[in-house]
Amino acid sequence: MAEIEIRPFAAGDADDVLSVILPIQREEFGIDISADAQPDLRVIPDFYQSRKGQFWVAVKDGAIVGTLGLKDIGNNQAALRKMFVAAEVRGSEHGVAARLLERMFAHARAVGLADIFLGTTDKFVAAHRFYEKNGFTEIAKNALPRSFPLMAVDSKFYRYRVG
């Protein structure tokens, strides 16, 4: 089994990040979305890697196979966004999603975040189970902080209390 490295996004990763995310959104889940509709992915350092936020990539054999963004939304709260894992490395035998989440939780504790929120679509049923198994609790849309960056496709929302 090839080693999988979890590391912060670096200059030069942008195209590889898109090559993981777009096929999952479009081909696997039939979401009609383009790179242009996700401008945050063109400015990851400014959008995610500021204040208490961060963006991680999972790398296997030199290729990015997973992503996870944590957007600081103020008030010691953050939004989990862009968590995607390539089909060939999904599942507990690879542990990519779990390792990305572990890295995010450790970072959240280290920088003093209190809550992490996320929005997802009804289509990502396996993701719902994964988030719930890892301590996220479903909440109503109106329970989100005002600063939460809503996406048009989001229809299901979760909260994780750090610490």
C-alpha positions as CSV (number, residue, x, y, z in Angstrom):
1,M,0.0,0.0,0.0
2,A,1.4,3.4,-1.0
3,E,2.0,5.9,1.7
4,I,-0.5,8.8,1.7
5,E,0.8,12.2,2.9
6,I,-1.5,14.9,4.3
7,R,0.0,18.3,3.8
8,P,-1.1,22.0,3.5
9,F,-1.9,23.2,0.0
10,A,1.1,24.7,-1.7
11,A,1.7,27.0,-4.7
12,G,1.3,24.8,-7.8
13,D,-1.4,22.5,-6.4
14,A,-4.4,24.4,-7.8
15,D,-4.9,22.5,-11.1
16,D,-4.4,19.2,-9.4
17,V,-7.0,20.2,-6.7
18,L,-9.5,21.0,-9.5
19,S,-8.7,17.7,-11.2
20,V,-9.8,15.8,-8.1
21,I,-12.9,17.9,-7.2
22,L,-14.6,18.6,-10.6
23,P,-14.9,15.0,-11.8
24,I,-16.5,14.0,-8.4
25,Q,-19.0,16.8,-8.5
26,R,-19.9,16.4,-12.2
27,E,-19.5,12.8,-13.1
28,E,-20.2,11.0,-9.9
29,F,-22.9,13.2,-8.5
30,G,-24.3,14.9,-11.6
31,I,-23.9,18.4,-10.2
32,D,-23.7,20.9,-13.0
33,I,-20.8,23.1,-11.7
34,S,-17.7,24.5,-13.3
35,A,-14.4,25.7,-11.9
36,D,-15.6,29.3,-12.7
37,A,-18.5,28.7,-10.3
38,Q,-16.0,27.9,-7.5
39,P,-13.7,31.0,-7.5
40,D,-12.4,30.0,-4.0
41,L,-10.4,27.2,-5.7
42,R,-8.4,29.8,-7.7
43,V,-7.4,31.7,-4.6
44,I,-6.9,29.0,-2.0
45,P,-4.2,30.8,0.0
46,D,-6.3,34.0,0.4
47,F,-9.6,32.3,0.8
48,Y,-8.7,29.3,3.1
49,Q,-5.2,29.7,4.4
50,S,-5.8,32.9,6.3
51,R,-6.5,33.6,10.0
52,K,-7.5,30.2,11.6
53,G,-8.3,28.5,8.2
54,Q,-6.3,26.1,6.2
55,F,-6.5,23.8,3.1
56,W,-5.0,20.3,3.1
57,V,-4.3,17.9,0.3
58,A,-3.8,14.1,0.4
59,V,-1.0,13.0,-1.8
60,K,-0.3,9.5,-3.0
61,D,2.6,8.7,-5.4
62,G,3.0,12.4,-6.1
63,A,-0.6,12.9,-7.1
64,I,-3.3,14.8,-5.1
65,V,-6.1,12.3,-4.3
66,G,-8.0,14.3,-1.6
67,T,-8.8,17.8,-0.4
68,L,-10.2,19.5,2.6
69,G,-10.7,23.3,3.1
70,L,-11.3,25.0,6.4
71,K,-12.6,28.6,6.0
72,D,-12.3,30.9,9.0
73,I,-15.7,32.6,9.4
74,G,-14.9,34.6,12.5
75,N,-16.0,34.3,16.1
76,N,-13.7,31.2,16.5
77,Q,-15.9,29.3,14.0
78,A,-15.0,27.8,10.7
79,A,-16.6,26.2,7.7
80,L,-15.5,22.8,6.3
81,R,-15.6,22.9,2.6
82,K,-14.3,21.0,-0.4
83,M,-13.7,17.7,1.2
84,F,-13.3,15.3,-1.7
85,V,-11.5,12.0,-2.0
86,A,-10.7,10.3,-5.3
87,A,-12.7,7.1,-5.8
88,E,-9.6,4.8,-6.0
89,V,-8.5,5.8,-2.4
90,R,-11.9,5.9,-0.7
91,G,-12.8,3.7,2.2
92,S,-11.4,2.7,5.5
93,E,-8.6,0.6,4.0
94,H,-7.0,3.8,2.7
95,G,-8.1,6.1,5.5
96,V,-7.7,9.2,3.4
97,A,-10.9,11.0,4.5
98,A,-10.3,10.1,8.2
99,R,-6.7,11.3,8.0
100,L,-7.8,14.6,6.4
101,L,-10.4,15.1,9.1
102,E,-8.0,14.2,11.9
103,R,-5.5,16.8,10.6
104,M,-8.4,19.4,10.5
105,F,-9.5,18.6,14.1
106,A,-5.9,18.9,15.4
107,H,-5.5,22.2,13.6
108,A,-8.9,23.4,15.0
109,R,-7.9,22.6,18.5
110,A,-4.4,24.2,18.1
111,V,-5.8,27.5,16.9
112,G,-8.7,27.6,19.3
113,L,-11.7,27.1,17.1
114,A,-15.0,26.4,18.9
115,D,-17.2,25.1,16.1
116,I,-16.9,23.8,12.6
117,F,-19.9,23.9,10.3
118,L,-20.5,22.3,6.9
119,G,-23.1,22.3,4.2
120,T,-23.5,19.4,1.8
121,T,-26.1,18.1,-0.7
122,D,-28.7,15.4,-0.2
123,K,-26.8,13.4,-2.8
124,F,-23.7,12.8,-0.7
125,V,-25.3,10.1,1.5
126,A,-22.0,8.3,2.3
127,A,-20.5,11.6,3.3
128,H,-23.5,12.2,5.7
129,R,-22.7,8.9,7.4
130,F,-19.0,9.7,7.6
131,Y,-19.6,13.1,9.2
132,E,-22.1,11.7,11.7
133,K,-19.7,8.9,12.6
134,N,-17.0,11.5,13.2
135,G,-18.9,13.7,15.6
136,F,-20.8,16.1,13.4
137,T,-24.5,16.7,14.3
138,E,-27.1,17.7,11.8
139,I,-28.5,21.2,12.3
140,A,-31.2,23.3,10.7
141,K,-30.1,25.8,8.1
142,N,-31.3,28.6,10.4
143,A,-28.9,27.5,13.1
144,L,-25.9,28.4,10.9
145,P,-23.9,31.5,11.9
146,R,-24.7,34.5,9.7
147,S,-21.1,34.4,8.4
148,F,-21.4,30.8,7.0
149,P,-20.6,30.8,3.3
150,L,-23.7,29.1,1.9
151,M,-23.4,27.3,-1.4
152,A,-26.4,27.1,-3.7
153,V,-26.2,23.3,-3.8
154,D,-26.2,22.9,0.0
155,S,-29.3,21.4,1.5
156,K,-28.0,19.6,4.6
157,F,-26.0,21.2,7.4
158,Y,-23.8,19.9,10.2
159,R,-21.9,21.3,13.3
160,Y,-18.9,19.9,15.1
161,R,-18.1,21.3,18.6
162,V,-14.3,21.4,18.9
163,G,-12.9,20.2,22.2
